[in-house]
Amino acid sequence: MLTAIIISIISCIGLVFSLTKKGLFQKFITIGLAFSAFIVWADNRDIIFVSIILQLGFALISIIYALIVKRLKFLDRIAIGSIGITLMLGTIWIIQRYPGQAKLRLALTIPIILFLWTTVKHGRQQPREFGFMLIWTSLAIVQLINYFIL
């Protein structure tokens, strides 16, 4: 329950940030991710499954976003694409119970470090993608912490 609270608070912060920036595509991703985080509060197994499917879909959209948006710098493109790929593959591996989940969870450290690096590099002039990247990174950190604690 604590993780749902943390993700919801960070989703609100990401929403506020994303809605103040120009651009439709990153707003769509941020609103979808925030919605998938908020519907977990219903505490219904079917709704939680819908949340997971939404997150998978928005991970795929994030990967596509990283590939097609021209104005992204190389490091930003790698950060967005890598977090989308690792979270999407990690979720599929967990759902299907494939072997090698530990390696994929440890691979989450790479996009987390890339996000922190690009955040420090941009300083106060954060890019449009900061809203949904904040939500993705918080999800990655929560999964990583759950892996080490549980």
C-alpha positions in Angstrom: 0.0 0.0 0.0 2.9 2.3 0.7 4.2 1.8 -2.8 0.8 2.8 -4.2 0.9 6.0 -2.2 4.4 6.9 -3.3 3.6 6.1 -7.0 0.4 8.2 -6.8 2.2 11.2 -5.3 5.0 11.0 -7.9 2.3 10.6 -10.6 0.6 13.8 -9.4 4.0 15.6 -9.6 4.7 14.2 -13.0 1.2 15.2 -14.2 1.6 18.8 -13.0 5.0 19.1 -14.7 3.9 17.5 -17.9 0.7 19.5 -18.2 2.6 22.8 -18.0 4.9 21.9 -21.0 4.0 22.1 -24.7 3.5 18.9 -26.6 0.7 16.3 -26.9 2.6 13.0 -27.1 4.3 13.3 -23.7 1.1 14.5 -22.1 -0.7 11.4 -23.4 2.0 9.1 -22.0 2.0 10.9 -18.6 -1.8 11.0 -18.3 -1.9 7.3 -19.2 0.8 6.3 -16.7 -0.8 8.4 -14.0 -4.2 6.8 -14.7 -2.7 3.3 -14.5 -1.2 4.3 -11.1 -4.4 5.7 -9.8 -6.7 2.8 -10.7 -4.6 0.5 -8.5 -6.4 2.1 -5.6 -9.6 0.2 -6.6 -7.9 -2.9 -5.1 -9.6 -5.3 -7.5 -7.6 -8.0 -9.2 -9.1 -7.3 -12.6 -8.4 -3.6 -12.4 -4.8 -4.2 -11.3 -4.4 -6.4 -14.4 -5.8 -3.5 -16.5 -3.2 -1.3 -14.9 -0.4 -3.7 -15.8 -1.6 -3.9 -19.4 -1.8 -0.1 -19.6 1.8 0.2 -18.3 2.9 -2.3 -20.9 1.2 -0.3 -23.6 2.7 3.0 -22.4 6.1 1.4 -22.1 5.8 0.4 -25.8 4.6 3.9 -26.6 7.6 5.4 -24.7 10.0 3.2 -26.8 8.3 4.4 -30.0 8.5 8.0 -28.7 12.3 7.6 -28.0 12.8 6.3 -31.6 10.7 8.8 -33.6 11.0 12.2 -31.8 13.7 14.2 -33.6 14.5 16.9 -31.1 15.7 14.4 -28.4 19.4 14.3 -27.6 21.2 10.9 -27.8 21.4 10.5 -24.0 17.7 11.4 -23.5 16.7 9.0 -26.2 18.7 6.2 -24.6 17.3 7.0 -21.1 13.6 6.9 -22.4 14.1 3.8 -24.5 16.0 1.8 -21.9 13.5 2.4 -19.1 10.7 1.5 -21.5 12.4 -1.7 -22.6 13.5 -2.9 -19.2 10.1 -2.2 -17.5 8.2 -3.8 -20.4 10.4 -6.9 -20.5 10.5 -7.1 -16.7 6.7 -7.0 -16.5 6.3 -9.6 -19.2 8.9 -11.8 -17.5 7.0 -11.5 -14.2 3.6 -12.2 -15.7 4.8 -15.2 -17.7 7.2 -16.4 -14.9 10.1 -16.7 -17.2 13.6 -17.4 -15.8 16.0 -14.6 -15.5 13.8 -12.1 -13.7 16.7 -11.2 -11.3 18.9 -10.0 -14.2 16.1 -7.9 -15.7 15.4 -6.3 -12.3 19.1 -5.5 -11.8 19.1 -4.1 -15.3 16.7 -1.4 -14.0 19.7 0.3 -12.4 20.9 1.4 -15.8 17.9 3.5 -16.8 17.6 4.9 -13.3 21.2 6.1 -13.4 20.6 7.5 -16.9 17.5 9.4 -15.8 19.4 10.8 -12.8 22.3 11.8 -15.0 20.1 13.6 -17.6 18.1 15.3 -14.8 21.3 16.7 -13.2 22.6 17.6 -16.7 19.5 19.6 -17.6 19.3 21.4 -14.3 16.3 23.7 -14.0 15.5 23.5 -17.7 13.9 20.0 -17.7 12.7 18.6 -21.0 9.1 17.8 -21.8 9.6 14.2 -21.1 10.5 14.8 -17.4 6.9 14.1 -16.3 6.5 10.6 -17.6 10.2 9.8 -17.0 9.7 10.7 -13.3 6.8 8.2 -13.1 8.8 5.5 -15.0 11.8 6.0 -12.8 9.7 5.9 -9.6 8.2 2.6 -10.8 11.6 1.2 -11.5 12.9 2.3 -8.1 9.9 0.7 -6.4 10.4 -2.6 -8.3 14.1 -2.6 -7.5 13.5 -1.9 -3.8 10.8 -4.7 -3.7 13.3 -7.0 -5.3 15.9 -6.4 -2.6 13.5 -6.3 0.3 11.2 -9.1 -0.6 
